[in-house]
Amino acid sequence: MIAPHLAALTFQSDEHGLTRVETGALLLVHFGGLVAFWRLVQLPIWYGALSLALLLGVPFFISIKTRRALAVETLAPLFFLYLIIATRFVFIRFLGGDVPGYFDYNAPDLRATLFRLEPWAICALIYTLAIQIRYLVDQAWQRVVPMLAAILILATIVWASSLYNGHRTHGVTGTDPYAYAQMGIDLATHGTPLHRFTLFPSVASLTIPWSPIVHTGYHIPINANGDAPTVWPIGGSIAFALAYGLAGEAGLYLVNPLVSLLLLAATGWLAWELFAPLSFRAKREISLAQIEISRSARNDSVIEHRAWIAALAIAILATSHTLFDWATVTMVDSQAALFTVLAIILSLRGARHTSVANENVSERRRLAREARNLQFGILYPILSGLALGAAYFVRHTQVLIAPAIFILLWFNPAPRNERIRNLFAAGLAALLVALPDLWYHQIVFGSWLSPESTELSLFSITSAGETISGLDAGLLAAREFGWLLPFLIYGAFRFARDKRIESVAVALWLGVLIGFHVLYPALRLRDLLPEFPALAIMTAFGVVAFMIDLEGFWKPSRSIGLTIALFLFLIRVWNVLPIPFGTPQSSFGYLSASQRAAFEQLSTLTPSRAVIGSTLNDGAIDLYARRETFIPTMWSAQEQDTFFAAMFRQGRAVYLLDDAAGMTTLRHQLEQRYTLQKIAVLDVPLSSIFPGDTSSALYQIIK
């Protein structure tokens, strides 16, 4: 009985098969095991008979088709489930253990996951179905394996689309989500990323700070009209401007979901390129004396299974909280990641479409080859440079992928003059894309080297330790790369061993950017999203390489390794997969339909010349209610009185939106100096620590 099961677990078939007595005994074991499972998950035990009947559908069909005994061995993965059930019983009944709740935002915790039966049941089901497909297709299995990878890619894209697009925001608020959208609107409607704060002329002459009358994330106005830039690069807002021009406001909210889906596709493409064999021309023209080509069976297997590397990389990235938390709002992290990945891909292709000096090639063929390179070989470096420039335009720190691009374009078999030409072409293309941004810096900030952000002074080597500690907690959380860390490490090791030049480029990509960012004490995990594709690919490669390398060990080791890999992948996404089918989760800057309607309601509750005090909702009030705003908590009591007096002299009504804990405190202080009349309670996003800290009510301040 053991031999057929071991063969099935390794996707092979055993010639001997099972006797009728063995088949009957196994059916009883499976029935008992499935009944125990359904009993333990508190569902009717008759599910055991039903599930066994369903699982025997394919073996029964195969038995009729081939006139052979029922292939019960295809249910072999269920024994892993039964083993966990038995171990769980001993752990709880005799050792007094329990199974605590599972929270994926913490570090991986085997105590909360090892004895959760549902994930193990899904693992066994997936493994069983794969074996049954192998038996069903028989000799066509090698052709089916890449098709299964394609099915995983399709399922991932459908799932991601339903989440990114189906749960997209209905509006914008906050700081950067609002600012990127507002820059896009201003670009589309006024041809400038600057936003005009029409309240500024009314307060410019007052002896109070100006910063409270601009939205959080904007500099103070640079001219008397009240035009002000944001503290973020303008490149990412170009896509929002185009979408706004084509589809109106609805187009704004489609940009990031679509770009995030494109990022998934680009990640799969990068994985495909990284593990591609040498091109036909390279195989024909590059002699073994010039490049040592590994012919090992393991490397060939990696190439054969690169579809699975791509599929797993897409699945890992798509289910990352860091990606989908921000894919539904108007952010530009996915744009920066997309252009970064494209720059690396195009550099790879540029390195592979180079001519190689070969003394055995005739003069005529050499000239023809050089002509082809002049026409086509330089295209990829140019495109790579354009992508690099776009990545910089969206997020300036992405210029630090330049060393990785240099490695790929320089360390290849092309002649020296061709490599110099390609590097020059890539650099010039990147500069051309960056020139509008540098010109913007010169005009708005007085120097082409002056960035939009004022946080450059925060970067410090002394912050690295604390930043790394916080980064580890986020990056190695259970819902990110915590469960997959062994595969990430193994994949990086194998990649460094098998792909020397590419591994140096990827190491520079990750090392330089992460190393730079850890000097920033306010680092958030999404700041490193452009590096997530590389981490996902290394992890996916680690899984595939691990399974390939297990082939040379004890026969059951591969099935054990596959089961463990399935379990770790599944437990990582256990709380994630149902998200598209539930209530949309609020990310920073997200507005539900009712919240969006609440801001529009402000326009009917207040006069057209009213000014409204708020905190992080000031941008949304400006955009949807068309009311001027101020942030009263940034002024002292005396400065507040000066501002209120100026507004009252101009005959303007003054309101306060209680949308944060600090605003509630201010409201109580103002009640001692003014009369506050409650107008309405609105469903707006709140910035508070505890429920009930804020009233979400609109008040009019009366002199």
N, C-alpha and C positions, 0 to 999 in steps of 0.2 A: 504493500500500500504506500510505502514511503517514496519509492522511486518515481511513480507517476506524479505525485504531489510536488516533489522537488523539481521535476522537469517542467511542470506547469508554472511554478513560481518563477522560473527563468525563461518563460515564453517558449518552451520547447515541448515536444510531445514524446511520450514513452510508448514503445511498440507493444509492450505487454498488456497494458490496460489493467482494469480491475475486474475481479470475479463478481458474480451476482451477490454472493454472500458479503463480500467487502463493500459493494455498492450499497446494499441494504443497511449494513452497520453504519456506514458513513452518513447515510440519510438520517438515521436516528440521532446520531451525534449532532448533525447540523440542526435538526429540528429542536433538540434540547437546548443547544447553544443559543439559537435565535429566540426561543421562548424565554430563556433567562434574560437575554438582552432587553426584550420588550417589557418584561416584568420589572426590571431594574429602572427603566426610564419611565415607569408608571403609565404604560399603555396596555391595552388588552392583549392577552397572551395569544389570542387567535391570529394576531399579526404575525406570529412566528410561522404558522402554516402558510399564510398568504405570501410572506416574503420568501420563504423557501420555494414555493411554487413559481414565483416570478423569476427567481434566480436560476431555476432549472429550465426555463424556457429555451434558452440558447442551447444548452447541452442536449435537450430533448430533440430540438430541430436537427442538430448535428448527428445525433444517433439515428434518426430516421433517414437522413440524407446519406450517411456513410454505412448504414447497417452494422454499426458497431455498438459496443456497450455504452451506457450513459456516462458521459465524461464528468463524473462528480468531482474529479480532481481539479476542475476549473474553479471550484469553490475553496481552494486551498487557502487564499488570503483570510478567510473567515476564522481560521485557527489563531491568527494573531489577535483577533477580537476576543475569542474565547480565553486566550491566555491572559489578556488584560482583565477580563471579568473574574477569572479565578484569583489572580493576584490582588485585585481590588477587594474581593471577599475576605481574603486572608488579612489584608492591610486594615480593613475596617473592623472585622469581627474579632480577630485575635490580637491585633496590635493597637487597637483603639484609635486608629487614624480617622481623619475626615477629609472631605474634598471641599476646600474653601472656594469662594467666588473668584472669578477670573476677571482681572482688569488689565486690558491690553496697553494702557498708557504707562504702566509700571514696567520694571525690568522683567524678563522672562522668569516665570515661577513654575517649576515642575509640580510643586505640591498642588497647584490649582488646576493643572491640566492633564497630568499623567493618567489619572483615573477618571477623567471625563469620558464617558462611553460613547457619546454621540460622534465626536471627531474620529475615534477609532473605527466606528461603524462606517462612516463615510469613506475613510481610507480603505477599508476592506472592500467596500462596494466598488470604488474606482478601480482598485487593483483587480478585483474579480472580473469586472466588465472588460478590462484591457486583455486579460487572459482569454476570455470568451471570444473577443474579437479576433485574437490571434488564432484560435482554433477554427473560427468561422472562415477566415480568409485563407488560412493555410499557407500556401506557397507565396501568396501576394503580400505577406506580412511586411517585408522590407519596403514595399511601396506604400503601405498603409501608415507606417510610423510617421513619415513627414506629414501625411494628411491629418493625423491626430494632432500634431503640433499646429497645423493651420486651423483646426477646429478650436483649439485652445485660444489662439490669437483672435479668432472671430468672436468667441464667447466673451473674451476679455473686453474687446472693443464695444460689443453690445452692452455689456454691464457698465463699462465706463461711460458710455454715451448716456445711458439712462440716469446715471448719477450726476455727471458733470453738466449735462444739458437739462435733464429733467428737474434738477434741483437748483438751477441757476437763480441768481438773485433777481428780484423785481425792481431793484433800485440800488442806490449807493449811499453810503454814509461813512462816518469814520474819517480817517486821515488819508492814507495813501490810496485806498480803493476809490474814495471820492475824488481825490486830486487827479489821478490818472484819467478818470472819466471826464472830469471838468476840462482838463487840458485837451482831451480829444474833441470835446464839444467846441471849445474856443478855437481850436485849429480849424475845425470844419466850418464854423460860422463866421469867424473873424480873421482867420489866417494867422493867428498868433497863439502860442501856448500860454501867454500871460492872461491872467483873469483880472477884470476890472472890479474893484471894490468901490461902488458909488457912494458909500458912506464916508469914505476917506476925506473928501473935501470939507465935510461938515465938522470933522474933528481935528483936521491938520493943524489948526491954529490954537487948539486947546493944550493946556499944559499937562497932558496925560500921555502915557505910552501909546504908540499906535498899534502894537502887535495884537491887542485884543479885538480889533475890528477886522482882522483878516482871519481866514480859516486856519486851523491847526495844520501845519505842513506847508504854509506859504510864508515867504519872506515879506517884510514890510514893503509897501509900494515904492516903486523906483521913480515915479513921476507924480505930478500934481493931480493927474486924472485918477490915480488909485490903481494903476496897473501893477501887478505883482507876479513874480515867478514862484514856482514851488521849489521845494528842497530835493526833488527827485528829477532824474534825467527825463528828457522829453521824448526819447526814441520810442518807448513802448506805447505812447499815446497816439502815434501815427496810425496804428491799426485801429484804435478806437475812433479816430477821426474819419478814416475811410469807411468803417462800418456805420458810423452815424450818418455820413453823407449818403450811403447807399440804402440803409434800412431804417433810418431814424433812431429814436432812443432804444428800440428793441434790439437794434444791431449792436449797441454797446455791450449788452449782457450776453451776447453770443460769442464774442471774441475769445475770451479766456477759455470757455469750454472747448471750442473748436481748436484753439492752439494747443491745449492740453492733449487732445486726441492726436493731433499731428506730432506732438512730442513722443507719444507712445509709438507711433509708426516710425519716427526717426530713430528711436532707441532700438527697435527691431532691426532697422536697416544697418545701424552701426554694428550691432552684434553680428549680423550677416557678413558685413565687410571685414570685421576684425578676424574672423575665422575662415575667410575665403581662401581657396587654393590659389596658387599663382595663375595669372591669366595665361591664355593660350599662347599669346605672343611672347610672354616672358618665358614660358616653358620651352618655346622653340628657340629663342635667341640667347638665353642666359645659360652659359655652360656650367657644368658642375664645378669647374675650377674657380668660377667667379662667385657662385652662391651655393652654399651647402643646403640641399633640400632634404628635409627629414622624410624618410619613407616608412617610418615605424607604423605598425598597425594601429597604435593608439592615436597618433595624430590623424591618420586617415579616418578613424572613427569619429574624432572631433569634427572633422570637415563634414562627414556624412550626417552628423547630428546637429549641425549648426542651426537648423530650423528649430530644434528644441531649445537651443541656447537663446535664440531670438524670442521664441514664444514665452519662455520662463522669464526673461528680462522684462518683456512687456507686462506680464502678469504681476511681477514684483513691483514695478514702478506704478502701474495703474492702481494698485491697492494700497499705495503708500498714503498715510494720513497727510503727510506734508504736501503731497500733490493735490489730492481731492478736497482737502480742507479749503484750499485757495482757488481751486479750479472753477468754483461757482460764483466768484466775485470778480470785480474789475481790477485784477492785479496783473503784473507783467513778468512774474517769476518764470512762468512757462515759456514766455517769449524768449527770455534770456537763455533758458535751457535749450530751447529748440535751435536757436542760432548757434549756440555753442556746439551742440551735437552735430549740426550740419557742417560746421567748420572742420571738425575732426574727420567726419566722413569724407568730405571733399578733399582734404589733405591726404587721406589714405588712398583715395582713387588717383589723386595726382601723382603720388609716389609710385603707383603701380602702372601708370601709363607713361612711363619714361623710356627713352631709348637707352640702350646699353651698348657700349663699345664692344665690338666683336670682330676680331681680325679675320675670322672665317667668312664674313659676309662680304659679298661683292660690292664694288664702289657704287654700282647702280642701285642696288638694294639699300645701301647705307644712305644714299641721297634721298631715295624715296621715303625711307623711314624718318629721316630728319624733317622732310617736308610735312609728313603726317603729324609729327610732334609740334611743328610750328603752328599747324592749323588746329590741332585738337589737344595735344599734350599740355598746352598752357591753359586750356580752358578750366580744368579743375583747380589749379592754384588760384586763378582769378576768382572763381566762385567761392573758394575757401576764404580768400581775403574779404570778399563781400560779406560772407557770413560772419567773419570775425569782426568786421566793422559794425555790422548790425547788432551783434552781441554786445559790443562796447556801447553802442548808441542807446540800447535798452538799459544796460547796467554797466557802468564804467569799469567795475572790477573784473569783468569778463575779458578784458584785454590781456589778463594774465594767462590766458590759454595760448598766447603767442609762442612761448617756449615749446609747448607740445607740438604745435604746428611746424615750428622750425625743425624739430627732430624728424618728423615724418617727411618733410620736403627736402631735407639735406642728407640724411642717412639712408640713401637708396642707391641702386646701381647706376643711376644716370651719370653721364659725363659732368664734370665740374661746372662747365659753362651753362649747361642746361639747368642744373640745380640752382645756380646763382640767378638765372633768368626767372625760374619759378618763384624763388623767394622774393625777388624784386616785384614780380607781378602781383603776388599775394599781398605784399606790404603796400603797394600803391593802391590796389583795390580797396584794402581796409581803410587807408587814409582818405580816399575819395568819399567813402560812406561816412567817415567820422568828421569830415570838414564842416558840414552844417552844424554839428553839435559844438565844435570848437569855435565857430563863428558866433553861435548863440552865447557861449561863455564870454567871448570878448565883448559883445554888445551889451549883454545884461549884467555881467558881473565884473567887467573891467579888465579881464585877462583871460586868454584862451586856456590857461592852466588852472583857473579858479573853478572848482566843482560847484554843483548846486548845493550839496549838503554842507552843513556846518559842523559835522561830527568827525571830521578828519582828526581833530585834536584829541579825540577820545581814544584813538588807537595807541596802545601801549604794551610793551613787552611784559610789564608787570600784571597785565590783565589776562595773560595767556592761561595761567593755571586755573583760575576760576572759570574762564570761558570754556576750556576743554572739559572741565568737570560737568558743566551744564550741557555741553554738546554731547558728551557721552550718554548722559541720562536721556536725551531726546533721540539721538541716532540709534542707540542700542535698546530703546524701548521695545516691548514685545510686538507692537504694531508696526515697527519700522524694520530694523535689521537685527534686532536682538536674537530672535529664534534662528535666524539664518546666518549668524556670525561664523559658525564653523565652515559653512560653504563659501562665504565671502573670503575667509582666510585661505582656504584650500584653492579657491579659484584664482586668487592673486598669486599664490605660489606657483601653480601650474602655468599661469599666463606668463609670469616672469621667466619660467624655464623654457617655455615653448615659443614665445613670441618676443624676442629680445628688444627689437626696436619699438614695436608697438607698446610693449609693457613700459618702456622708459617714457614714451609719450603720455600714456595714461597716468603713470606715476607723477609726472610733472603737472598734468592737468589737475589731479586731485591734490597733490602735495602743495603746489604753489598757492592755489586758491584757498584751500582749507587752512594752510599755514598763515596766509595773510589775514583771513577772517578771524582766526582765534585771537588776534590782537585787539579785536573789537569787543568791549565788555557787554554791549547790548545785542550780541549776536543772537539771531533767531534761526531755528532750523530751516525755515523757508529760504533764508539767505543762501543756503547751500544747495537748493533744489537743482541748479544747473549741473551739480556734480552727482546727483542721484542716478542718472542713467549709467554712468561708469560703474557705480557701486552695484546697481542692479545687474549689469552684464557680468561683472566679476562673480557675483553670487550665482547667477544662472550657469555660468561656465563651471563653477565649482561643483554644482550638482551633477552636471553631465560628465565632467571629468572624473568625479568620485565614482559614479556608476560604471564608467568604462574601466577604471582602474581596479574595481572590485572583481572583474571577470577572471583575473588570474589567481584569486584566492579561493577559499573553501566555497563550494557551490552554493550553499544557502546564504552566504554573506551578501550576495547581490540583492536577494529578495528582502533580507533584513534591512539593508541600506535603503532600498526603495521604499519600504514601509515607513522607516524613520523619516525620510525626506518628505513623503506625503503627509505624515502627521505634523511635522514642523511647519510646512507650508500651510496646511489647513488650519492649524491652531492660530497662526498669525492672522489669518483673514476671517476667523470664526465670527468675530463681532462686526466685521466690515461688510461681508457679502450681503447681509439683509438691508443695508442702509438705503439702497435705491428704492426699496419697496416700502419704506417708512416715511415718517414726517421729515421734511428737509431740516438738516442741522444748520444752525446759525453760525457762520464764520464772521470774523471781524469785518465790518463793512456791509454785511448782508441785510437786505430788507425783504420781509415777506410782503405779500400783496396787501394785507391789512395795514402794515406799517407804512407802506408807500402811500396808501390812501389817507393815512393820518396826516402826513406832511401836506398833501394836497388840501386837506381840510383846513389847514392853517390859513390858507388864502381866503377862505370864506369867513373865518373867525376874526380876522384882523384887517385893519385898513391897509390900503395899498402902500402908504408911506410909513407903516409901522416898522419898528426895529425890535428884534426878538433876541433875548439872551439865551445862550445854550452852551453846551460843551462840545462833544464830538459830533453832534448832529447839526452843527451850524452850516456845513456844506449842503446837506440835504434840504434844509430850510431855504437856502439860497436857490438851489436848483429846482425844487418842486413847488415851493410856496411863493417864490419870487419875492422874498422879504429879506431886507438887509439884517445882518446879525452882528452880535458882539459876544465876547466871552467875559462875563463880569467877574469871574473868579480870579482873573489875571490882574485885576486892579485892586488897589486899596480902597477902603471905604470912602476916603476923601476923593479919590479919582472917580469912583462910581458916581458920587454926588455931582461932580463936575460934568460928567457925561450926561447924566439924567437931566440936569438943569439945561444943558445945551439942547437936548432933544425937546424938552418941554417948551423952550423959547421958540423953537422952529415949528411948534404945533404938531409934533410927531408922537404918536402913542408908543409906549414902551411896554414890552411884555417879557416874561420870564418863563422858560420851559424847564420844569423841574425834571431833568433827565439824568442826574448823577447825584451821588451822595454829597459831593461838595456843593452842588447847587441847592440841595435841601438845607444845608447849613447856612448858605448865603440867604436863602429865602427867609429863614427865621431871623437873621440879622436885619434884613431889609424891612421886616414887619415892625421893627422898632422905630423906623424912620419914615416909612411910607405906608400907604394903604394898599394892600394887595388884594385884588379881586379875582377869585377863581373863575375862569371862563369855561374850561372843559378838561376832561381827562382823555388823553390821547394814547393810542397804542404805538409808542415810539420806542426804539432801542434804548435800553437803560445802561448806564455805566455805574454799577454799584456792586458792592461786595456781598451784601446779604439782601434777600428779597424783602421788600418793604422799606428799604432805605430811601427810596425815592417814590414820589407820588405820580410821576408821568403826567402831571397836570400843567395846563397853561394858565398863567396868572398875568393880569395887567397891573403894572405899577402905577399908582395914582399919586400925584403930588399932594 
